[in-house]
Amino acid sequence: MKSVAINVGANSKHPGGRGPIYADGSFEYIPIPESHSTVRKPTYDSLGIDGTRPNHAAERAVHFDPEFPEYSLGREYTYGDRHSPKTDRLAELETGDVLFFYATLDHASDDSPRRDWINEDWGAYIIGHFTLERDPISREEYENAPPELRERLQGNAHARRPEFDAEYIVLGDREKSALYRTPVPLSGKEGTEPNEFVTEHSGDPGGGPWYRRPLTFDESSTERLLEAREEYHRADPAGPAVHSRESVEAVELGEGGQLQFFFHSAQSELPVRAAAELGKTEPHIEKRAENYCNECYQPNIRSFLNDNSRRYLLLFTRCRNSDLGEHDDRRYVVGYIDKEEKLDMGDHLAVRGDTRLVSFDDAVPLADLVDSHRSVRVEILDSDTTRQAVEQLDNGENRLDDCLDELDRLESFNTDDVPPPSGTGC
């Protein structure tokens, strides 16, 4: 296993400048503007990026590359490029290798950074990674790819253009790729100063504008970077605190919905999150909430909270229990949160409301609601489709209390063996 880190995202030359990093270490990935005038979407506004771009740029199309499913309009982990030396490094990767993405971010809080690795001005930070599901796909291979593969790549910015123009495009494994909640720093005390990940672990000497160049890593250095991601990603041991609450009036809401993915516990026949084995915290059904302890597809939650046409956050998962026969490895909508409150958790937003969870027998097959059901992570649903799902879920028995008991049982069962990992959202 080897890896390469590639610079992405808005920089100081783009409208609104670099993406922000806040005093607590949270950040926002801001794609660059799209240069092809025929491409009209997604826009900064439709991606749920608010408060970080000038008002005149809200409806400007973005070059959504890399594509992350953590954003409401992303479906797959894809990245394409047509310029050397990035394409030279992409061509060297193979299935199972890692593609890291780093961005330069501006400190955007009035408060001083609360973590000593955050630069008070700007710095370079790793913001996410893909583990390659397959070898990089060349332009010729893309043109001759089977329809099912082409469909999975359609959300990438290069596929949205009139003619596909990437020399290579990369597809990340859905369960081994992520947009980080907390980035990993590459800068030292100053943005232009490289830290040990650059000078000791990469093949780059760290001189000049190293923060624009592709950085390569061997197997041991790749493993060290992945370990660092977990170290920086750990949840605050003090636990979440609600900074403020804002009630949502049901009479002001439409009947639309929005999908939200979570990882199912393979140890359970009930649709509960993988809390014990993977350290997942969301959906945090203990508080009838989503994104309560950690961010999980935060732009999706933000856009859901800010759009009064959407009332139901539909929770779906892939069944991971082989004892459940025909349900195993199939995707189901297993419940919903009826939006009642918008919670400010300090570094992110959460939604809380009446929650319903049903068994897999009573759940709604995702294929009944959306196309490309094997790749979708987030999706906005119209009122008719949402009504269909909610009515079917309401006809099933609400197993919320059983799911709460199941989480207690699983956590207590695992405590005697290995402590659960740190909380990692969905």
VOPAGU-2260 file (C-alpha; in pm, 1 decimal, decimal comma):
REM VOPAGU-2260
SITE   aa  ch    i         X         Y         Z
SITE  MET   A    0       0,0       0,0       0,0
SITE  LYS   A    1     130,8     340,7     -99,4
SITE  SER   A    2     -30,1     683,5    -124,2
SITE  VAL   A    3     -16,9    1028,6    -273,9
SITE  ALA   A    4    -154,7    1355,2    -132,9
SITE  ILE   A    5    -294,6    1608,6    -380,5
SITE  ASN   A    6    -381,7    1973,8    -319,7
SITE  VAL   A    7    -749,9    2056,7    -379,9
SITE  GLY   A    8   -1008,4    2318,4    -291,1
SITE  ALA   A    9   -1042,4    2693,7    -304,0
SITE  ASN   A   10    -734,7    2906,7    -245,9
SITE  SER   A   11    -660,7    3274,6    -193,2
SITE  LYS   A   12    -723,5    3356,0    -562,4
SITE  HIS   A   13   -1085,1    3233,1    -564,7
SITE  PRO   A   14   -1402,4    3424,2    -460,7
SITE  GLY   A   15   -1413,6    3418,7     -82,3
SITE  GLY   A   16   -1057,9    3289,2     -55,1
SITE  ARG   A   17    -953,3    2965,3     111,9
SITE  GLY   A   18   -1183,0    2735,0     302,1
SITE  PRO   A   19   -1217,0    2803,5     676,7
SITE  ILE   A   20   -1078,5    2617,3     976,1
SITE  TYR   A   21   -1227,0    2711,7    1311,7
SITE  ALA   A   22   -1085,2    2744,4    1660,9
SITE  ASP   A   23   -1198,2    2394,8    1762,0
SITE  GLY   A   24   -1040,0    2223,5    1459,7
SITE  SER   A   25   -1353,7    2179,0    1249,1
SITE  PHE   A   26   -1336,1    2302,9     889,8
SITE  GLU   A   27   -1520,2    2325,0     558,6
SITE  TYR   A   28   -1408,7    2184,1     225,5
SITE  ILE   A   29   -1477,8    2450,6     -38,0
SITE  PRO   A   30   -1450,2    2334,9    -402,2
SITE  ILE   A   31   -1310,1    2571,5    -664,2
SITE  PRO   A   32   -1546,9    2745,5    -909,6
SITE  GLU   A   33   -1635,9    2559,0   -1230,3
SITE  SER   A   34   -1466,4    2709,6   -1537,2
SITE  HIS   A   35   -1700,2    2562,4   -1802,7
SITE  SER   A   36   -1993,3    2798,4   -1857,5
SITE  THR   A   37   -2224,2    2516,7   -1972,6
SITE  VAL   A   38   -2206,4    2347,7   -1629,2
SITE  ARG   A   39   -2473,4    2498,2   -1402,7
SITE  LYS   A   40   -2469,9    2270,2   -1096,0
SITE  PRO   A   41   -2396,9    2205,0    -824,6
SITE  THR   A   42   -2366,7    2558,0    -687,4
SITE  TYR   A   43   -2211,7    2674,3    -362,5
SITE  ASP   A   44   -2562,7    2726,4    -229,8
SITE  SER   A   45   -2691,7    2380,4    -329,0
SITE  LEU   A   46   -2393,3    2214,7    -158,9
SITE  GLY   A   47   -2498,1    2376,0     167,7
SITE  ILE   A   48   -2186,4    2594,5     191,2
SITE  ASP   A   49   -2315,9    2902,4     368,7
SITE  GLY   A   50   -2136,1    3191,6     530,2
SITE  THR   A   51   -1799,8    3124,5     366,6
SITE  ARG   A   52   -1855,1    3261,9      13,7
SITE  PRO   A   53   -1957,9    3613,2     -97,0
SITE  ASN   A   54   -2329,4    3651,6    -165,1
SITE  HIS   A   55   -2266,5    3705,5    -537,4
SITE  ALA   A   56   -2101,2    3361,4    -557,8
SITE  ALA   A   57   -2387,6    3164,9    -395,1
SITE  GLU   A   58   -2537,4    3055,7    -728,2
SITE  ARG   A   59   -2204,5    3003,4    -900,9
SITE  ALA   A   60   -2140,0    2649,3   -1025,0
SITE  VAL   A   61   -1858,5    2464,6    -848,5
SITE  HIS   A   62   -1602,4    2214,9    -975,9
SITE  PHE   A   63   -1713,3    1941,3    -732,4
SITE  ASP   A   64   -1388,8    1745,9    -746,9
SITE  PRO   A   65   -1307,2    1557,9    -532,9
SITE  GLU   A   66   -1668,4    1447,7    -494,4
SITE  PHE   A   67   -1759,7    1350,5    -137,4
SITE  PRO   A   68   -2091,5    1180,1     -44,5
SITE  GLU   A   69   -2078,6    1369,5     285,5
SITE  TYR   A   70   -2215,5    1663,0      85,0
SITE  SER   A   71   -2585,0    1641,0       1,5
SITE  LEU   A   72   -2533,0    1623,4    -376,1
SITE  GLY   A   73   -2241,7    1377,9    -367,9
SITE  ARG   A   74   -2303,4    1009,6    -435,8
SITE  GLU   A   75   -1959,9     853,9    -472,3
SITE  TYR   A   76   -1599,6     919,2    -377,1
SITE  THR   A   77   -1457,1    1031,6    -714,5
SITE  TYR   A   78   -1166,2    1244,9    -825,5
SITE  GLY   A   79   -1045,4    1331,8   -1175,8
SITE  ASP   A   80    -759,5    1539,3   -1311,5
SITE  ARG   A   81    -611,3    1633,6   -1648,2
SITE  HIS   A   82    -289,9    1814,0   -1552,8
SITE  SER   A   83      59,9    1685,1   -1486,8
SITE  PRO   A   84     222,5    1628,4   -1236,0
SITE  LYS   A   85     -98,1    1523,9   -1055,2
SITE  THR   A   86    -194,3    1281,4   -1332,5
SITE  ASP   A   87     155,6    1128,2   -1322,8
SITE  ARG   A   88     108,6    1045,4    -954,8
SITE  LEU   A   89    -247,0     917,3   -1005,7
SITE  ALA   A   90    -125,7     677,8   -1275,4
SITE  GLU   A   91     111,1     516,1   -1023,1
SITE  LEU   A   92    -169,5     418,6    -781,8
SITE  GLU   A   93    -335,3      76,2    -771,7
SITE  THR   A   94    -637,8     -88,6    -612,4
SITE  GLY   A   95    -608,9     -60,1    -231,9
SITE  ASP   A   96    -370,8     236,6    -242,8
SITE  VAL   A   97    -470,2     563,2     -74,7
SITE  LEU   A   98    -530,9     904,9    -229,0
SITE  PHE   A   99    -513,5    1182,1      33,5
SITE  PHE   A  100    -649,4    1530,4     -30,0
SITE  TYR   A  101    -506,4    1838,8     134,0
SITE  ALA   A  102    -616,9    2201,6     122,8
SITE  THR   A  103    -489,9    2535,9     244,6
SITE  LEU   A  104    -733,0    2669,5     507,5
SITE  ASP   A  105    -766,9    3010,8     675,0
SITE  HIS   A  106    -823,2    3036,2    1049,3
SITE  ALA   A  107   -1172,6    3185,0    1054,7
SITE  SER   A  108   -1257,0    3238,7    1423,1
SITE  ASP   A  109   -1237,9    3553,9    1631,9
SITE  ASP   A  110   -1113,8    3330,8    1915,2
SITE  SER   A  111    -755,7    3204,8    1919,5
SITE  PRO   A  112    -711,1    2842,2    1805,4
SITE  ARG   A  113    -791,8    2597,0    2083,5
SITE  ARG   A  114    -551,9    2338,0    1942,2
SITE  ASP   A  115    -182,0    2411,3    1908,3
SITE  TRP   A  116    -156,8    2261,1    1558,6
SITE  ILE   A  117    -396,7    2516,6    1406,3
SITE  ASN   A  118    -216,9    2809,1    1242,7
SITE  GLU   A  119    -347,0    3151,2    1343,1
SITE  ASP   A  120    -321,7    3270,1     980,1
SITE  TRP   A  121    -336,9    2982,9     728,4
SITE  GLY   A  122    -199,1    2633,5     692,6
SITE  ALA   A  123    -208,6    2318,3     480,4
SITE  TYR   A  124    -418,2    2029,4     614,0
SITE  ILE   A  125    -521,8    1683,4     494,7
SITE  ILE   A  126    -901,4    1696,7     473,7
SITE  GLY   A  127    -991,7    1346,3     354,1
SITE  HIS   A  128    -884,5    1034,9     167,5
SITE  PHE   A  129   -1000,5     765,8     -73,7
SITE  THR   A  130    -896,6     403,1     -57,9
SITE  LEU   A  131    -904,4     303,0    -423,8
SITE  GLU   A  132   -1177,5      53,9    -510,4
SITE  ARG   A  133   -1004,8     -16,3    -843,7
SITE  ASP   A  134    -704,9     102,0   -1044,5
SITE  PRO   A  135    -729,0     460,5   -1173,9
SITE  ILE   A  136    -945,8     480,3   -1485,7
SITE  SER   A  137    -790,0     644,0   -1792,5
SITE  ARG   A  138    -989,1     860,1   -2033,5
SITE  GLU   A  139    -996,7     577,0   -2288,7
SITE  GLU   A  140   -1111,3     327,4   -2024,0
SITE  TYR   A  141   -1383,2     566,4   -1914,6
SITE  GLU   A  142   -1517,3     600,6   -2268,2
SITE  ASN   A  143   -1542,1     220,5   -2295,2
SITE  ALA   A  144   -1656,9     152,9   -1936,8
SITE  PRO   A  145   -1977,2     -47,1   -1875,0
SITE  PRO   A  146   -2290,3     162,3   -1803,3
SITE  GLU   A  147   -2301,2      73,6   -1433,0
SITE  LEU   A  148   -1947,0     207,7   -1380,1
SITE  ARG   A  149   -2010,3     520,1   -1589,3
SITE  GLU   A  150   -2320,7     589,4   -1380,2
SITE  ARG   A  151   -2120,8     579,7   -1056,4
SITE  LEU   A  152   -1881,9     841,6   -1198,5
SITE  GLN   A  153   -2146,3    1084,5   -1324,2
SITE  GLY   A  154   -2131,7    1311,4   -1019,2
SITE  ASN   A  155   -1769,6    1401,8   -1082,3
SITE  ALA   A  156   -1703,8    1749,4   -1221,4
SITE  HIS   A  157   -1523,0    1618,7   -1530,9
SITE  ALA   A  158   -1818,3    1395,2   -1619,0
SITE  ARG   A  159   -2055,1    1695,5   -1590,8
SITE  ARG   A  160   -1872,1    1881,7   -1866,9
SITE  PRO   A  161   -1985,7    1857,1   -2233,5
SITE  GLU   A  162   -1701,3    1612,6   -2296,2
SITE  PHE   A  163   -1525,9    1405,5   -2030,2
SITE  ASP   A  164   -1179,1    1562,3   -2011,0
SITE  ALA   A  165    -991,9    1398,3   -1721,9
SITE  GLU   A  166    -679,4    1199,8   -1807,4
SITE  TYR   A  167    -754,5     979,6   -1505,3
SITE  ILE   A  168   -1048,9     940,9   -1270,8
SITE  VAL   A  169   -1038,1     760,8    -936,0
SITE  LEU   A  170   -1319,7     577,3    -755,1
SITE  GLY   A  171   -1294,7     538,6    -377,9
SITE  ASP   A  172   -1422,4     244,7    -173,8
SITE  ARG   A  173   -1742,8     369,3     -10,2
SITE  GLU   A  174   -1663,2     220,8     330,8
SITE  LYS   A  175   -1290,0     300,1     337,3
SITE  SER   A  176   -1300,9     662,7     220,4
SITE  ALA   A  177   -1402,2     978,3     404,2
SITE  LEU   A  178   -1416,1    1355,4     422,2
SITE  TYR   A  179   -1263,7    1418,8     763,3
SITE  ARG   A  180   -1433,4    1592,1    1053,2
SITE  THR   A  181   -1097,2    1714,9    1186,2
SITE  PRO   A  182    -806,6    1764,4     941,7
SITE  VAL   A  183    -446,7    1649,7     979,5
SITE  PRO   A  184    -194,2    1937,8     966,1
SITE  LEU   A  185      89,3    1941,9     714,6
SITE  SER   A  186     218,8    2288,1     809,1
SITE  GLY   A  187     442,2    2376,2    1100,3
SITE  LYS   A  188     424,6    2701,8    1294,7
SITE  GLU   A  189     371,6    2895,2     972,2
SITE  GLY   A  190     163,9    2795,5     670,6
SITE  THR   A  191     469,7    2785,2     445,3
SITE  GLU   A  192     667,8    2572,7     694,9
SITE  PRO   A  193     629,4    2194,9     634,8
SITE  ASN   A  194     595,4    1964,6     933,0
SITE  GLU   A  195     734,6    1612,8     973,7
SITE  PHE   A  196     466,1    1451,3     757,0
SITE  VAL   A  197     617,7    1639,3     463,4
SITE  THR   A  198     987,9    1649,6     547,4
SITE  GLU   A  199    1024,9    1302,9     704,3
SITE  HIS   A  200     746,4    1092,3     555,0
SITE  SER   A  201     697,3    1216,9     198,7
SITE  GLY   A  202     941,9    1218,1     -88,1
SITE  ASP   A  203     928,3    1599,6    -105,0
SITE  PRO   A  204    1217,1    1808,8      37,5
SITE  GLY   A  205     969,2    2069,0     161,2
SITE  GLY   A  206    1122,3    2367,1     -15,3
SITE  GLY   A  207     938,9    2642,1    -202,9
SITE  PRO   A  208     562,1    2607,3    -249,9
SITE  TRP   A  209     552,5    2244,4    -135,8
SITE  TYR   A  210     184,4    2299,4     -41,7
SITE  ARG   A  211      91,6    2301,0    -413,0
SITE  ARG   A  212     279,2    1984,3    -512,6
SITE  PRO   A  213     168,1    1619,0    -500,8
SITE  LEU   A  214     328,5    1443,5    -202,6
SITE  THR   A  215     412,7    1070,8    -217,5
SITE  PHE   A  216     427,1     826,0      73,7
SITE  ASP   A  217     548,2     467,4     107,5
SITE  GLU   A  218     360,6     196,9     299,3
SITE  SER   A  219     484,4     281,7     649,4
SITE  SER   A  220     427,7     655,1     599,8
SITE  THR   A  221      79,5     589,5     460,3
SITE  GLU   A  222      -5,1     387,1     769,9
SITE  ARG   A  223     127,6     668,2     989,9
SITE  LEU   A  224     -96,4     922,3     815,1
SITE  LEU   A  225    -400,8     698,4     858,9
SITE  GLU   A  226    -316,0     661,1    1227,9
SITE  ALA   A  227    -278,5    1038,8    1256,2
SITE  ARG   A  228    -626,6    1081,9    1108,5
SITE  GLU   A  229    -771,6     874,2    1394,5
SITE  GLU   A  230    -569,2    1067,1    1653,6
SITE  TYR   A  231    -692,2    1405,8    1533,3
SITE  HIS   A  232   -1046,1    1274,6    1479,4
SITE  ARG   A  233   -1107,8    1161,7    1836,5
SITE  ALA   A  234   -1419,2    1298,2    2001,3
SITE  ASP   A  235   -1395,0    1545,6    2287,5
SITE  PRO   A  236   -1398,2    1328,9    2605,3
SITE  ALA   A  237   -1606,2    1594,4    2780,5
SITE  GLY   A  238   -1899,2    1498,1    2559,1
SITE  PRO   A  239   -2137,7    1713,8    2357,8
SITE  ALA   A  240   -2308,9    2022,1    2494,2
SITE  VAL   A  241   -2600,3    2199,9    2328,9
SITE  HIS   A  242   -2511,3    2567,3    2285,1
SITE  SER   A  243   -2858,2    2674,3    2172,5
SITE  ARG   A  244   -3190,4    2532,0    2051,2
SITE  GLU   A  245   -3429,1    2663,3    1789,9
SITE  SER   A  246   -3777,3    2514,8    1763,4
SITE  VAL   A  247   -3917,1    2428,6    1421,1
SITE  GLU   A  248   -4291,4    2482,5    1378,5
SITE  ALA   A  249   -4453,7    2182,8    1209,8
SITE  VAL   A  250   -4715,9    2402,8    1043,1
SITE  GLU   A  251   -4436,8    2579,6     852,0
SITE  LEU   A  252   -4293,8    2257,5     711,6
SITE  GLY   A  253   -4366,2    2081,0     385,2
SITE  GLU   A  254   -4385,3    1704,3     353,0
SITE  GLY   A  255   -4056,4    1640,6     173,3
SITE  GLY   A  256   -3772,4    1429,3     305,7
SITE  GLN   A  257   -3400,6    1371,5     294,1
SITE  LEU   A  258   -3200,8    1050,5     323,2
SITE  GLN   A  259   -2925,6    1005,3     582,7
SITE  PHE   A  260   -2695,5     699,9     586,3
SITE  PHE   A  261   -2555,2     521,0     893,2
SITE  PHE   A  262   -2347,3     206,6     951,2
SITE  HIS   A  263   -2545,2     -89,9    1085,4
SITE  SER   A  264   -2403,9    -310,3    1362,1
SITE  ALA   A  265   -2327,1    -655,0    1221,9
SITE  GLN   A  266   -2387,6    -792,0    1572,9
SITE  SER   A  267   -2753,9    -695,2    1578,4
SITE  GLU   A  268   -3075,3    -803,1    1408,2
SITE  LEU   A  269   -3218,5    -459,7    1484,9
SITE  PRO   A  270   -3130,3    -145,4    1283,0
SITE  VAL   A  271   -2886,2       7,0    1533,5
SITE  ARG   A  272   -2562,8     190,8    1456,9
SITE  ALA   A  273   -2225,5      15,4    1483,6
SITE  ALA   A  274   -2148,1     176,1    1820,0
SITE  ALA   A  275   -1950,7    -104,0    1982,6
SITE  GLU   A  276   -1744,4    -235,8    1693,4
SITE  LEU   A  277   -1685,2      88,2    1497,0
SITE  GLY   A  278   -1742,8     359,7    1757,0
SITE  LYS   A  279   -2030,4     515,6    1559,9
SITE  THR   A  280   -2235,0     776,1    1747,1
SITE  GLU   A  281   -2501,7     868,3    1490,7
SITE  PRO   A  282   -2793,9     856,5    1464,8
SITE  HIS   A  283   -2785,8     933,7    1835,8
SITE  ILE   A  284   -3125,2     783,9    1912,5
SITE  GLU   A  285   -3065,9     827,2    2286,0
SITE  LYS   A  286   -3143,1    1196,2    2225,9
SITE  ARG   A  287   -3376,6    1134,3    1926,4
SITE  ALA   A  288   -3117,2    1324,2    1721,3
SITE  GLU   A  289   -2874,8    1307,7    1429,8
SITE  ASN   A  290   -2527,0    1469,2    1437,1
SITE  TYR   A  291   -2564,3    1511,3    1814,3
SITE  CYS   A  292   -2217,9    1388,9    1922,0
SITE  ASN   A  293   -2027,6    1411,5    1594,6
SITE  GLU   A  294   -2066,8    1549,5    1246,9
SITE  CYS   A  295   -2188,9    1305,1     985,6
SITE  TYR   A  296   -2254,1    1445,7     635,5
SITE  GLN   A  297   -2285,5    1787,7     803,6
SITE  PRO   A  298   -2370,5    1979,2     481,9
SITE  ASN   A  299   -2661,9    1737,5     439,2
SITE  ILE   A  300   -2788,8    1812,0     790,0
SITE  ARG   A  301   -2738,7    2186,1     748,1
SITE  SER   A  302   -2933,8    2197,3     423,5
SITE  PHE   A  303   -3209,8    1979,9     576,6
SITE  LEU   A  304   -3243,8    2213,6     874,7
SITE  ASN   A  305   -3252,3    2525,0     658,8
SITE  ASP   A  306   -3512,6    2403,3     407,5
SITE  ASN   A  307   -3871,6    2417,7     532,2
SITE  SER   A  308   -3994,7    2201,2     243,6
SITE  ARG   A  309   -3825,8    1898,9     407,5
SITE  ARG   A  310   -3976,7    1755,5     724,3
SITE  TYR   A  311   -3849,9    1398,2     755,2
SITE  LEU   A  312   -3488,1    1286,4     789,3
SITE  LEU   A  313   -3514,2     929,6     658,5
SITE  LEU   A  314   -3252,4     702,5     816,3
SITE  PHE   A  315   -3117,6     423,9     598,8
SITE  THR   A  316   -2846,7     161,6     623,4
SITE  ARG   A  317   -2704,2    -152,5     465,6
SITE  CYS   A  318   -2795,0    -459,9     668,0
SITE  ARG   A  319   -2467,9    -621,6     780,4
SITE  ASN   A  320   -2604,2    -923,0     974,3
SITE  SER   A  321   -2564,2   -1244,2     773,5
SITE  ASP   A  322   -2812,7   -1421,5    1002,8
SITE  LEU   A  323   -3095,3   -1212,3     857,2
SITE  GLY   A  324   -3102,8   -1409,4     533,8
SITE  GLU   A  325   -3254,9   -1215,0     246,0
SITE  HIS   A  326   -3205,9    -883,4     426,7
SITE  ASP   A  327   -2826,7    -920,9     450,9
SITE  ASP   A  328   -2631,1    -673,4     233,1
SITE  ARG   A  329   -2950,3    -497,1     120,2
SITE  ARG   A  330   -3021,8    -128,8     182,8
SITE  TYR   A  331   -3331,1     -19,0     373,7
SITE  VAL   A  332   -3490,9     296,5     508,2
SITE  VAL   A  333   -3543,1     183,9     867,9
SITE  GLY   A  334   -3687,3     495,2    1030,4
SITE  TYR   A  335   -3706,8     870,8    1043,0
SITE  ILE   A  336   -3661,9    1180,1    1257,8
SITE  ASP   A  337   -3952,7    1425,1    1234,0
SITE  LYS   A  338   -3779,8    1765,7    1245,1
SITE  GLU   A  339   -3866,3    1955,3    1565,2
SITE  GLU   A  340   -3548,2    2130,3    1680,8
SITE  LYS   A  341   -3231,2    2276,8    1533,1
SITE  LEU   A  342   -2944,5    2229,5    1780,7
SITE  ASP   A  343   -2624,7    2434,3    1776,7
SITE  MET   A  344   -2354,0    2199,6    1908,7
SITE  GLY   A  345   -2081,7    2466,2    1888,2
SITE  ASP   A  346   -1882,7    2330,0    1594,5
SITE  HIS   A  347   -2174,4    2178,0    1404,8
SITE  LEU   A  348   -2553,6    2155,7    1384,5
SITE  ALA   A  349   -2782,0    1869,5    1487,9
SITE  VAL   A  350   -3146,4    1788,2    1426,2
SITE  ARG   A  351   -3377,1    1650,5    1694,9
SITE  GLY   A  352   -3735,5    1530,0    1680,9
SITE  ASP   A  353   -3981,8    1247,8    1721,1
SITE  THR   A  354   -3798,9     931,1    1612,2
SITE  ARG   A  355   -3930,5     605,6    1471,9
SITE  LEU   A  356   -3733,5     287,1    1396,0
SITE  VAL   A  357   -3874,4     -39,1    1262,0
SITE  SER   A  358   -3735,9    -389,4    1207,8
SITE  PHE   A  359   -3580,5    -488,8     876,9
SITE  ASP   A  360   -3898,5    -687,3     806,1
SITE  ASP   A  361   -4102,2    -363,1     821,0
SITE  ALA   A  362   -3839,0    -139,4     660,3
SITE  VAL   A  363   -3864,2      19,2     314,6
SITE  PRO   A  364   -3624,0    -118,5      49,8
SITE  LEU   A  365   -3417,4     175,8     -72,2
SITE  ALA   A  366   -3461,3      50,9    -428,4
SITE  ASP   A  367   -3832,6     136,4    -399,4
SITE  LEU   A  368   -3751,6     503,2    -345,7
SITE  VAL   A  369   -3444,0     603,5    -546,7
SITE  ASP   A  370   -3244,9     506,9    -852,7
SITE  SER   A  371   -2880,1     403,7    -804,8
SITE  HIS   A  372   -2977,0     270,5    -463,8
SITE  ARG   A  373   -2646,8      87,5    -418,3
SITE  SER   A  374   -2442,2     407,8    -437,5
SITE  VAL   A  375   -2658,5     680,3    -284,5
SITE  ARG   A  376   -2560,3     811,6      59,8
SITE  VAL   A  377   -2770,7    1127,0      73,7
SITE  GLU   A  378   -3064,8    1233,7    -139,9
SITE  ILE   A  379   -3351,2    1482,8    -132,4
SITE  LEU   A  380   -3692,8    1319,1    -182,8
SITE  ASP   A  381   -4010,0    1483,2    -308,1
SITE  SER   A  382   -4331,3    1487,2    -104,0
SITE  ASP   A  383   -4494,1    1190,7    -277,5
SITE  THR   A  384   -4190,5     964,5    -236,9
SITE  THR   A  385   -4146,4    1075,4     124,5
SITE  ARG   A  386   -4513,4    1012,0     201,0
SITE  GLN   A  387   -4484,5     661,0      57,5
SITE  ALA   A  388   -4189,0     582,6     287,4
SITE  VAL   A  389   -4336,6     742,7     600,4
SITE  GLU   A  390   -4669,7     564,6     559,5
SITE  GLN   A  391   -4498,5     226,7     529,9
SITE  LEU   A  392   -4279,7     297,2     832,6
SITE  ASP   A  393   -4581,8     411,2    1034,9
SITE  ASN   A  394   -4754,9      82,6     954,1
SITE  GLY   A  395   -4470,0    -110,0    1118,1
SITE  GLU   A  396   -4409,9    -147,2    1491,9
SITE  ASN   A  397   -4193,5     126,4    1641,9
SITE  ARG   A  398   -3887,4     -56,5    1781,4
SITE  LEU   A  399   -3711,6     252,2    1919,1
SITE  ASP   A  400   -3711,6     129,1    2281,3
SITE  ASP   A  401   -3584,9    -212,2    2171,4
SITE  CYS   A  402   -3305,9     -42,1    1976,9
SITE  LEU   A  403   -3204,1     159,3    2283,1
SITE  ASP   A  404   -3187,8    -160,5    2489,7
SITE  GLU   A  405   -2987,6    -324,5    2210,6
SITE  LEU   A  406   -2726,4     -46,8    2215,4
SITE  ASP   A  407   -2684,2     -94,0    2591,5
SITE  ARG   A  408   -2649,4    -469,4    2546,2
SITE  LEU   A  409   -2391,6    -444,0    2267,9
SITE  GLU   A  410   -2178,6    -185,4    2448,8
SITE  SER   A  411   -2181,4    -384,9    2772,4
SITE  PHE   A  412   -2104,5    -707,4    2584,3
SITE  ASN   A  413   -1799,2    -552,7    2417,9
SITE  THR   A  414   -1665,3    -376,7    2727,5
SITE  ASP   A  415   -1523,6    -701,8    2868,8
SITE  ASP   A  416   -1317,9    -763,3    2556,7
SITE  VAL   A  417   -1200,9    -450,7    2374,4
SITE  PRO   A  418   -1310,2     -94,2    2448,5
SITE  PRO   A  419   -1508,3      54,2    2161,3
SITE  PRO   A  420   -1321,2     293,2    1932,2
SITE  SER   A  421   -1353,4     668,9    1968,9
SITE  GLY   A  422   -1676,2     816,2    1833,8
SITE  THR   A  423   -1665,7     869,7    1459,7
SITE  GLY   A  424   -2011,0     994,3    1362,1
SITE  CYS   A  425   -2210,5     785,4    1118,7
